[in-house]
């Protein structure tokens, strides 16, 4: 049976399907290693056409001049198209990204709908902000009556937005970048990961169904060279990127000469502090869930467990017991919880970190190998280490594989010091029955988000998402989400 949307062999540029410069390349299912289809690969001519189309649609097209109500109507139709194709999109995400049913429900597909609904709600409530009335002396005639002045702050689109998305949550992140950018009146060029191009190209089909004007959304595939040509081009006004901190740093350098607006959602090595009075089983279960879900391929997953030494042995055993119940295998099976890593290179990277942990003297609690009896696919057992040094490679680097590390502490100050001793600061957690103390600890964590005793329990569009330090710049989702894609303009005028 063919996988939906994998017959797309052209790029979507300027409202047309166009031939890719660099032909087609096979895209494989990470669970089976079988080809699911041949995707188009963009090149320099395609980039030039996409830039020209996006620029034309913004500078001369109707899109930025439409009222917000009109743009909301367009994006509402896009949302309806997503819902209409829910079954096909979900089937593609299972085959292309290795998404399990749990991942689809938590964020991979359902999250895209929730995010779109929230963005539409924000757009409908966006309005100019009135400035207070001010009294100013007449500088030309101080004896004359004071001037009365006021004004408003309005929001303007940036122009052409470049969205660059990774392979772990491709459809969700394509939507999370496209929808607010378009609602704000920008035009968009979307460049997906070479591993998951169909999850982006299908948006061209949906844009046609929704009747979006030509050039408002353009989809170009390709490798890092394609990305660099786009990020450095002066016709791009803003870049929204999700990926590693190393690539984020490179994009900053590429964009610097043209002083673009940057929104960067980067990596994480997020810490969970488990206090002496914590609900041990709940904390251990959430830890096991975090480093195992989607084979650990998530930037905000909690993977450093800073556990009070009085609880540490019991925590380790409880987490090990939970992990032992997770089924590993092809995510096409609805009973599977742990799917594959995206490619062999990702599994090899995980294996190198596991060996580094052993070399550094950490204790392997479970996992640490490829699962027995599975001959195809890029699978790796959820792996837990105990007795980890917080300054070790295992504890400091983002592995992006199913690996968790347990680190002991004795005092709250020690726990906070270790939690903050990281170049990242994306997510965090505190478990304690003393909720006031948990809140105080959460306030001391240098990270973009902290969940207390499990937090909200999943993907939450109303909470701003982003981090400190190497975890990025700016925020996705939350009440100011659309404003990331808008710039302020102040219009002042005399009242009397």
C-alpha positions as CSV (number, residue, x, y, z in Angstrom):
1,X,0.0,0.0,0.0
2,X,1.4,3.4,-1.0
3,X,1.9,6.1,1.7
4,X,-0.2,9.2,1.3
5,X,1.4,12.3,-0.3
6,X,4.6,10.4,-1.3
7,X,3.7,10.8,-5.0
8,X,4.6,14.5,-4.8
9,X,7.6,14.9,-7.1
10,X,7.7,18.6,-7.7
11,X,8.2,21.7,-5.6
12,X,5.5,24.2,-4.7
13,X,6.6,27.7,-5.8
14,X,4.5,30.7,-6.7
15,X,1.3,28.7,-6.7
16,X,2.6,26.2,-9.2
17,X,4.2,22.8,-9.0
18,X,7.6,23.1,-10.6
19,X,10.4,20.6,-11.6
20,X,13.2,20.3,-9.0
21,X,16.7,21.3,-10.1
22,X,18.4,18.3,-8.5
23,X,16.0,15.6,-9.4
24,X,14.5,13.1,-7.0
25,X,15.9,11.1,-4.1
26,X,14.4,8.2,-2.1
27,X,12.9,8.8,1.3
28,X,13.0,5.8,3.6
29,X,10.8,4.6,6.4
30,X,13.1,4.6,9.5
31,X,11.3,1.6,11.0
32,X,11.6,-0.7,7.9
33,X,14.4,1.0,5.8
34,X,12.1,0.7,2.8
35,X,11.7,3.6,0.4
36,X,8.3,5.3,0.7
37,X,8.7,7.4,-2.4
38,X,11.0,9.8,-4.2
39,X,11.0,13.4,-3.2
40,X,12.1,16.4,-5.2
41,X,15.4,18.1,-4.4
42,X,15.6,21.8,-4.8
43,X,18.6,23.7,-6.2
44,X,19.7,27.3,-7.1
45,X,17.1,28.0,-9.7
46,X,14.3,26.8,-7.5
47,X,15.7,29.0,-4.7
48,X,15.7,32.0,-7.0
49,X,12.2,31.4,-8.1
50,X,10.9,30.9,-4.5
51,X,12.6,34.1,-3.4
52,X,11.1,36.0,-6.3
53,X,7.7,34.6,-5.8
54,X,7.6,35.3,-2.1
55,X,8.9,38.8,-2.6
56,X,6.4,39.5,-5.4
57,X,3.5,38.2,-3.2
58,X,4.5,40.4,-0.3
59,X,5.6,43.6,-2.2
60,X,2.8,43.6,-4.9
61,X,0.3,40.9,-4.0
62,X,-2.8,41.3,-2.0
63,X,-1.8,39.2,1.0
64,X,-0.3,41.8,3.4
65,X,-3.0,44.3,2.5
66,X,-5.8,42.0,3.4
67,X,-7.7,42.6,6.6
68,X,-7.0,40.3,9.5
69,X,-10.5,38.9,9.1
70,X,-9.7,38.0,5.5
71,X,-6.5,36.3,6.4
72,X,-8.2,34.4,9.2
73,X,-10.8,33.2,6.7
74,X,-8.0,31.8,4.4
75,X,-6.1,30.1,7.3
76,X,-9.4,28.7,8.6
77,X,-9.9,27.0,5.3
78,X,-6.3,25.7,5.5
79,X,-7.1,24.3,9.0
80,X,-10.2,22.6,7.6
81,X,-8.1,21.0,4.9
82,X,-5.7,19.7,7.5
83,X,-8.6,18.2,9.4
84,X,-10.1,16.7,6.2
85,X,-6.8,14.9,5.5
86,X,-6.1,13.8,9.1
87,X,-6.0,10.1,8.4
88,X,-3.6,10.5,5.4
89,X,-1.3,13.0,7.2
90,X,-1.1,10.7,10.2
91,X,-0.2,7.7,8.0
92,X,2.5,9.7,6.4
93,X,4.0,10.8,9.7
94,X,4.1,7.2,10.9
95,X,6.1,6.2,7.8
96,X,8.2,9.2,7.2
97,X,9.0,10.4,10.8
98,X,8.6,7.1,12.7
99,X,5.8,8.6,14.8
100,X,4.0,6.3,17.2
101,X,0.3,6.7,18.1
102,X,1.3,8.4,21.3
103,X,3.4,10.9,19.5
104,X,0.7,11.6,16.9
105,X,-1.8,12.3,19.6
106,X,0.4,14.3,21.9
107,X,1.8,16.7,19.4
108,X,2.8,15.4,16.0
109,X,-0.6,15.8,14.3
110,X,-3.1,16.8,17.0
111,X,-0.8,19.5,18.2
112,X,-0.8,21.1,14.7
113,X,-4.6,21.4,14.9
114,X,-4.5,22.9,18.4
115,X,-1.8,25.3,17.4
116,X,-3.7,26.5,14.4
117,X,-6.9,27.0,16.4
118,X,-4.9,29.0,19.0
119,X,-3.2,31.2,16.3
120,X,-6.6,32.0,14.8
121,X,-7.9,33.0,18.2
122,X,-4.9,35.3,18.7
123,X,-5.3,36.8,15.3
124,X,-9.0,37.6,15.8
125,X,-8.0,39.5,19.0
126,X,-5.0,41.4,17.7
127,X,-5.6,45.2,17.7
128,X,-3.6,48.4,17.8
129,X,-2.5,49.6,21.3
130,X,-3.5,53.1,22.2
131,X,-0.9,55.4,23.7
132,X,-1.8,57.6,26.6
133,X,-2.6,61.2,25.9
134,X,0.4,63.5,26.7
135,X,0.7,67.2,27.2
136,X,3.8,68.8,25.6
137,X,5.1,72.4,25.8
138,X,5.0,74.3,22.6
139,X,8.7,74.5,21.8
140,X,8.3,77.4,19.4
141,X,6.1,79.5,21.7
142,X,6.5,78.5,25.4
143,X,3.8,81.0,26.4
144,X,1.2,79.3,24.1
145,X,-1.1,76.5,25.4
146,X,0.3,73.1,25.7
147,X,0.0,70.6,22.8
148,X,-2.1,67.5,23.4
149,X,-0.7,64.5,21.7
150,X,-1.5,60.8,21.4
151,X,-0.9,57.8,19.1
152,X,-1.2,54.1,18.5
153,X,1.1,51.2,18.2
154,X,0.3,49.0,15.2
155,X,1.9,45.8,14.0
156,X,3.4,45.4,10.5
157,X,4.5,42.2,8.9
158,X,8.2,41.7,8.4
159,X,8.0,40.6,4.8
160,X,9.4,37.3,3.6
161,X,9.8,34.7,6.3
162,X,12.0,31.7,5.9
163,X,10.9,28.7,8.0
164,X,13.5,25.9,8.5
165,X,12.2,22.8,10.2
166,X,13.7,19.5,11.6
167,X,12.8,15.9,11.2
168,X,11.5,15.0,14.6
169,X,8.1,16.8,14.6
170,X,8.0,17.9,11.0
171,X,4.3,18.5,10.3
172,X,3.7,20.2,13.7
173,X,6.7,22.5,13.2
174,X,5.8,23.3,9.6
175,X,2.4,24.4,10.7
176,X,3.7,26.2,13.8
177,X,5.9,28.3,11.6
178,X,3.6,28.8,8.6
179,X,0.3,29.7,10.3
180,X,1.4,32.6,12.5
181,X,3.7,33.9,9.8
182,X,0.9,34.0,7.3
183,X,-1.7,35.4,9.7
184,X,0.7,38.2,10.4
185,X,0.7,39.2,6.7
186,X,4.1,37.8,5.8
187,X,4.8,35.5,2.9
188,X,6.7,32.2,3.5
189,X,9.4,30.0,2.2
190,X,9.4,26.7,4.0
191,X,12.5,24.5,3.9
192,X,12.1,21.1,5.6
193,X,14.6,18.5,6.7
194,X,15.9,16.3,3.8
195,X,14.7,13.4,5.9
196,X,11.0,14.5,6.0
197,X,10.2,16.5,2.9
198,X,6.7,15.1,2.2
199,X,5.4,16.5,5.5
200,X,6.1,20.0,4.1
201,X,5.3,19.4,0.5
202,X,1.8,18.3,1.4
203,X,1.1,21.8,2.6
204,X,1.3,22.9,-1.1
205,X,-1.7,20.6,-1.8
206,X,-3.6,22.0,1.2
207,X,-2.7,25.6,0.3
208,X,-4.3,24.9,-3.1
209,X,-7.4,23.5,-1.4
210,X,-7.6,26.6,0.9
211,X,-7.2,29.0,-2.1
212,X,-4.2,30.8,-0.8
213,X,-2.9,33.4,-3.3
214,X,0.2,32.4,-5.4
215,X,3.5,33.0,-3.7
216,X,2.1,33.3,-0.2
217,X,3.6,29.9,0.7
218,X,6.5,28.4,-1.2
219,X,8.1,25.0,-0.4
220,X,11.7,24.3,-1.3
221,X,13.6,21.1,-0.3
222,X,17.3,20.5,-0.2
223,X,20.4,20.2,2.0
224,X,22.4,22.6,4.1
225,X,23.7,24.4,1.0
226,X,20.1,25.3,0.0
227,X,19.5,26.5,3.5
228,X,22.6,28.7,3.5
229,X,21.7,30.3,0.2
230,X,18.3,31.2,1.7
231,X,19.5,32.4,5.1
232,X,22.0,34.7,3.6
233,X,19.8,36.3,0.9
234,X,18.8,39.9,1.5
235,X,15.3,39.3,0.2
236,X,14.5,37.2,3.3
237,X,13.4,39.5,6.2
238,X,13.0,37.0,9.0
239,X,14.2,33.4,9.8
240,X,12.4,31.0,12.1
241,X,14.5,28.0,12.7
242,X,14.1,24.9,14.8
243,X,17.1,22.6,15.2
244,X,20.4,22.2,16.9
245,X,22.4,25.0,18.6
246,X,25.3,24.3,16.2
247,X,23.2,24.9,13.1
248,X,21.4,27.9,14.9
249,X,24.8,29.5,15.4
250,X,25.7,29.0,11.7
251,X,22.4,30.6,10.7
252,X,23.1,33.6,12.9
253,X,26.4,34.0,11.1
254,X,24.8,33.6,7.7
255,X,22.1,36.1,8.5
256,X,24.3,38.7,10.2
257,X,25.4,40.7,7.1
258,X,21.7,41.4,6.2
259,X,20.6,42.0,9.9
260,X,17.5,39.7,9.6
261,X,15.1,39.1,12.5
262,X,15.9,35.7,13.9
263,X,13.7,33.3,15.9
264,X,15.7,30.3,17.0
265,X,14.3,27.3,18.9
266,X,17.3,25.2,19.6
267,X,18.4,22.2,21.7
268,X,18.1,21.2,25.3
269,X,19.4,19.0,28.1
270,X,16.6,19.6,30.5
271,X,16.9,18.8,34.2
272,X,14.3,17.2,36.5
273,X,14.9,17.8,40.2
274,X,13.4,15.1,42.4
275,X,13.3,16.2,46.0
276,X,13.4,14.1,49.1
277,X,9.7,14.3,49.6
278,X,8.7,13.7,46.0
279,X,6.1,11.3,44.7
280,X,8.7,8.8,43.6
281,X,6.6,6.6,41.3
282,X,5.1,9.6,39.4
283,X,8.6,11.2,39.0
284,X,10.1,7.9,37.8
285,X,7.3,7.3,35.3
286,X,7.5,10.8,33.8
287,X,11.3,10.4,33.6
288,X,11.0,7.0,31.8
289,X,8.4,8.5,29.4
290,X,10.6,11.5,28.6
291,X,13.7,9.7,27.5
292,X,11.9,7.0,25.7
293,X,9.1,8.8,23.8
294,X,9.9,9.2,20.1
295,X,13.2,7.5,20.7
296,X,14.4,10.6,22.6
297,X,14.1,12.8,19.6
298,X,12.8,15.9,21.3
299,X,14.5,19.1,22.3
300,X,12.4,19.7,25.4
301,X,12.5,16.2,26.9
302,X,13.6,15.9,30.4
303,X,16.8,13.8,30.3
304,X,18.8,14.8,33.3
305,X,17.4,13.5,36.6
306,X,18.9,15.2,39.6
307,X,17.6,13.0,42.4
308,X,18.0,13.3,46.1
309,X,20.5,10.7,47.2
310,X,18.0,9.2,49.7
311,X,15.6,8.4,46.9
312,X,18.1,7.7,44.1
313,X,18.3,3.9,44.3
314,X,14.5,3.5,44.4
315,X,14.0,6.1,41.6
316,X,16.4,4.2,39.4
317,X,14.7,0.9,40.0
318,X,11.2,2.4,39.4
319,X,12.3,4.1,36.2
320,X,13.8,0.8,35.0
321,X,10.6,-1.1,35.7
322,X,8.5,1.4,33.8
323,X,10.9,1.3,30.8
324,X,10.7,-2.5,30.7
325,X,7.0,-2.3,29.9
326,X,7.5,-0.1,26.8
327,X,7.1,-2.0,23.5
328,X,9.7,-1.2,20.9
329,X,9.0,-1.6,17.2
330,X,7.3,-0.4,14.0
331,X,5.1,2.6,14.9
332,X,2.5,1.2,12.4
333,X,1.6,-1.1,15.3
334,X,-0.6,1.0,17.7
335,X,0.7,-0.9,20.7
336,X,4.3,0.3,20.1
337,X,5.5,3.1,22.4
338,X,9.2,3.4,21.3
339,X,9.7,3.9,17.6
340,X,12.9,4.2,15.6
341,X,15.5,6.9,15.4
342,X,15.3,8.8,12.1
343,X,18.5,7.3,10.4
344,X,21.4,5.1,11.0
345,X,23.6,8.2,11.6
346,X,21.3,9.1,14.6
347,X,21.6,5.6,16.1
348,X,25.4,5.6,15.6
349,X,25.5,9.0,17.4
350,X,23.5,7.5,20.3
351,X,25.8,4.5,20.5
352,X,28.9,6.8,20.7
353,X,27.4,8.6,23.7
354,X,26.5,5.4,25.4
355,X,30.1,4.2,25.0
356,X,31.3,7.6,26.3
357,X,29.1,7.2,29.4
358,X,30.6,3.8,30.1
359,X,34.1,5.2,29.5
360,X,33.4,8.0,32.0
361,X,32.4,5.5,34.7
362,X,28.6,5.9,34.7
363,X,26.6,2.8,35.6
364,X,24.4,1.4,32.9
365,X,21.0,0.6,34.4
366,X,19.1,-0.7,31.3
367,X,19.3,-0.6,27.6
368,X,22.5,0.3,25.9
369,X,22.0,-1.8,22.9
370,X,20.0,-2.4,19.7
371,X,16.9,-4.5,20.6
372,X,17.2,-8.2,19.9
373,X,15.0,-9.7,17.2
374,X,14.5,-6.5,15.2
375,X,16.7,-6.8,12.1
376,X,15.4,-3.7,10.1
377,X,15.0,-0.1,11.2
378,X,17.1,2.2,13.3
379,X,16.0,1.1,16.7
380,X,17.8,1.5,20.0
381,X,16.6,0.4,23.5
382,X,15.7,3.2,26.0
383,X,18.9,3.6,28.0
384,X,19.3,4.8,31.6
385,X,22.5,5.6,33.4
386,X,23.1,6.1,37.1
387,X,26.0,7.7,39.0
388,X,26.6,10.2,36.3
389,X,28.9,13.2,36.8
390,X,27.0,16.4,35.9
391,X,30.1,17.7,34.1
392,X,30.5,14.6,31.9
393,X,29.8,14.5,28.2
394,X,26.8,12.3,28.9
395,X,25.2,14.9,31.1
396,X,26.1,18.0,29.2
397,X,25.5,17.1,25.5
398,X,22.2,16.8,23.8
399,X,22.1,13.2,22.6
400,X,18.8,13.3,20.7
401,X,18.4,9.6,21.4
402,X,16.7,7.5,24.1
403,X,19.2,8.1,26.9
404,X,18.5,9.4,30.4
405,X,21.0,10.1,33.2
406,X,20.6,10.1,37.0
407,X,22.7,12.4,39.1
408,X,22.5,12.5,42.9
409,X,22.3,15.5,45.2
410,X,22.0,16.3,48.9
411,X,20.9,19.9,49.3
412,X,18.5,22.1,47.3
413,X,21.3,24.6,46.5
414,X,23.4,21.7,45.1
415,X,20.5,20.6,42.9
416,X,19.9,24.1,41.5
417,X,23.6,24.5,40.9
418,X,23.8,21.3,38.8
419,X,20.5,22.0,37.0
420,X,21.8,25.4,35.9
421,X,25.3,24.1,35.0
422,X,24.4,23.6,31.3
423,X,24.8,25.6,28.2
424,X,21.1,24.9,27.5
425,X,18.0,26.2,29.2
426,X,14.9,25.0,27.4
427,X,12.8,23.0,29.9
428,X,12.9,21.8,33.5
429,X,10.9,20.1,36.2
430,X,10.6,19.9,40.0
431,X,9.0,17.2,42.0
432,X,8.2,17.9,45.7
433,X,5.2,17.5,48.0
434,X,6.1,20.9,49.4
435,X,4.6,23.0,46.6
436,X,5.9,26.3,48.0
437,X,9.5,24.9,48.0
438,X,8.9,23.4,44.5
439,X,7.8,26.8,43.2
440,X,10.9,28.5,44.8
441,X,13.2,26.0,43.1
442,X,11.4,26.4,39.8
443,X,12.0,30.2,40.0
444,X,15.7,29.6,40.5
445,X,16.0,27.3,37.4
446,X,17.5,29.2,34.4
447,X,15.3,27.7,31.8
448,X,12.4,28.7,29.6
449,X,9.8,26.5,31.2
450,X,9.5,24.5,34.4
451,X,6.8,21.9,35.3
452,X,6.0,21.3,39.0
453,X,4.9,17.7,39.8
454,X,4.2,17.0,36.2
455,X,3.1,20.4,35.1
456,X,0.3,20.6,32.5
457,X,1.0,17.0,31.4
458,X,1.7,17.6,27.7
459,X,1.8,19.9,24.7
460,X,0.2,23.2,25.7
461,X,-0.3,25.9,23.0
462,X,-1.1,28.7,25.5
463,X,2.3,28.5,27.2
464,X,5.3,30.3,25.5
465,X,7.9,27.8,24.3
466,X,11.5,28.7,24.1
467,X,14.7,28.8,26.1
468,X,17.7,30.5,27.5
469,X,21.3,30.5,26.3
470,X,22.0,27.9,23.7
471,X,18.4,26.9,23.7
472,X,17.5,29.8,21.5
473,X,16.0,33.2,20.9
474,X,12.3,34.1,21.0
475,X,9.2,32.1,21.8
476,X,6.7,30.0,19.9
477,X,3.1,29.6,21.1
478,X,1.8,31.5,24.1
479,X,-0.1,34.9,24.0
480,X,2.7,36.8,22.2
481,X,3.2,34.2,19.5
482,X,2.0,36.2,16.5
483,X,4.0,39.2,17.6
484,X,7.2,37.2,16.9
485,X,6.2,37.6,13.3
486,X,5.3,41.3,13.5
487,X,7.2,44.5,14.1
488,X,5.9,47.5,15.9
489,X,5.1,50.8,14.3
490,X,4.2,53.9,16.3
491,X,1.9,56.4,14.7
492,X,1.6,59.7,16.7
493,X,-0.6,62.7,16.1
494,X,-1.7,65.9,17.7
495,X,-5.1,65.9,19.5
496,X,-5.3,69.6,20.1
